């Protein structure tokens, strides 16, 4: 088969994609061998395919994948809960229940509920330590604490009484007695009192 | 935008073997698996939107939107279709929709001297050396290639990027773009020849003077 240049050009893309039958392929190659122009066209076109097919030719912007996943995350519906979520929720509920039980067992000295979100439960505060509490406030202090703001409404009482009334210890003047998430117990209170005042 | 429905077979050896299972589990509520499903195709989605929008920021935004739409419409995906083709179709549709909105301000730099159906006559450049891929390590060469690609008309650029840069098959390219296989072939031929004409003077001359190409190395 003798081919003209125009016929070769028309099939060049199929030739490069290996989509021509063996007869046509042979005829094209026969033509190209003797045609400088078609040789240049074929090699130039092959160059184009090879160069653009290189993955370096398409650079995905830095962070593209992360941003895509973030967008997806925002667009996905919130899960109602998976196994891990349920296990964590159950664990948290168990912890709550346990802390409630512990709280009940030390009700005599434990606070019924702190009046300040910022306050922490006391520990080792001597139950008979004399403290002052602000009348309508939330905190009790060691007498003379410089952080007492409303000195006209002070009530003097013991630490045990203050705790039972729901006052929280001042985190500054009573700092040495404080510890998070623990309540004062009768044994601890007595022990603390003896440590501080052995007589 | 309506979700495309494809009917391609799962014959591609590169297709993840567990893709079907992943899709089933995502449909059953394991949404986080969608990240795994799309990870191999992120680059293709971006390439598809970039081919149409020619702007990195717009392309990224369209790619994100397309992936999100794919997630939201995963139930519409038909099992006999290839997920990657379906995903690219969504990306193409999303980008085309955005492009239509931009149409008033976008100037199309068409390098389309002849009608698609007509014969394209390649320019007669005598140089016929082969260009090694190392050339791409030079940023200015990549830049020239990108500029040449951007100068093509959209219909040629779309086909060329999906087929020659993203290595989609002719059939998948046709499905992704919603055109016939013969149209893909015609546009692909035209795109390749136009790019060759645009690049041959530079690749054969000025850009590659410092490189030692094997001149006259005929492949047959």
Boltz contact constraints between the chains, C-beta under 6 A:
constraints:
  - contact:
      token1: [A, 6]
      token2: [B, 119]
      max_distance: 6.0
  - contact:
      token1: [A, 9]
      token2: [B, 122]
      max_distance: 6.0
  - contact:
      token1: [A, 13]
      token2: [B, 188]
      max_distance: 6.0
  - contact:
      token1: [A, 13]
      token2: [B, 189]
      max_distance: 6.0
  - contact:
      token1: [A, 13]
      token2: [B, 192]
      max_distance: 6.0
  - contact:
      token1: [A, 29]
      token2: [B, 220]
      max_distance: 6.0
  - contact:
      token1: [A, 37]
      token2: [B, 124]
      max_distance: 6.0
  - contact:
      token1: [A, 39]
      token2: [B, 128]
      max_distance: 6.0
  - contact:
      token1: [A, 40]
      token2: [B, 125]
      max_distance: 6.0
  - contact:
      token1: [A, 40]
      token2: [B, 128]
      max_distance: 6.0
  - contact:
      token1: [A, 41]
      token2: [B, 122]
      max_distance: 6.0
  - contact:
      token1: [A, 43]
      token2: [B, 128]
      max_distance: 6.0
  - contact:
      token1: [A, 43]
      token2: [B, 130]
      max_distance: 6.0
  - contact:
      token1: [A, 44]
      token2: [B, 196]
      max_distance: 6.0
  - contact:
      token1: [A, 44]
      token2: [B, 200]
      max_distance: 6.0
  - contact:
      token1: [A, 45]
      token2: [B, 192]
      max_distance: 6.0
  - contact:
      token1: [A, 45]
      token2: [B, 196]
      max_distance: 6.0
  - contact:
      token1: [A, 47]
      token2: [B, 131]
      max_distance: 6.0
  - contact:
      token1: [A, 48]
      token2: [B, 192]
      max_distance: 6.0
  - contact:
      token1: [A, 48]
      token2: [B, 195]
      max_distance: 6.0
  - contact:
      token1: [A, 48]
      token2: [B, 196]
      max_distance: 6.0
  - contact:
      token1: [A, 49]
      token2: [B, 164]
      max_distance: 6.0
  - contact:
      token1: [A, 52]
      token2: [B, 164]
      max_distance: 6.0
  - contact:
      token1: [A, 52]
      token2: [B, 165]
      max_distance: 6.0
  - contact:
      token1: [A, 53]
      token2: [B, 164]
      max_distance: 6.0
  - contact:
      token1: [A, 54]
      token2: [B, 133]
      max_distance: 6.0
  - contact:
      token1: [A, 54]
      token2: [B, 136]
      max_distance: 6.0
  - contact:
      token1: [A, 56]
      token2: [B, 136]
      max_distance: 6.0
  - contact:
      token1: [A, 58]
      token2: [B, 47]
      max_distance: 6.0
  - contact:
      token1: [A, 58]
      token2: [B, 165]
      max_distance: 6.0
  - contact:
      token1: [A, 60]
      token2: [B, 43]
      max_distance: 6.0
  - contact:
      token1: [A, 60]
      token2: [B, 46]
      max_distance: 6.0
  - contact:
      token1: [A, 61]
      token2: [B, 56]
      max_distance: 6.0
  - contact:
      token1: [A, 65]
      token2: [B, 42]
      max_distance: 6.0
  - contact:
      token1: [A, 68]
      token2: [B, 64]
      max_distance: 6.0
  - contact:
      token1: [A, 69]
      token2: [B, 35]
      max_distance: 6.0
  - contact:
      token1: [A, 71]
      token2: [B, 64]
      max_distance: 6.0
  - contact:
      token1: [A, 75]
      token2: [B, 68]
      max_distance: 6.0
  - contact:
      token1: [A, 76]
      token2: [B, 31]
      max_distance: 6.0
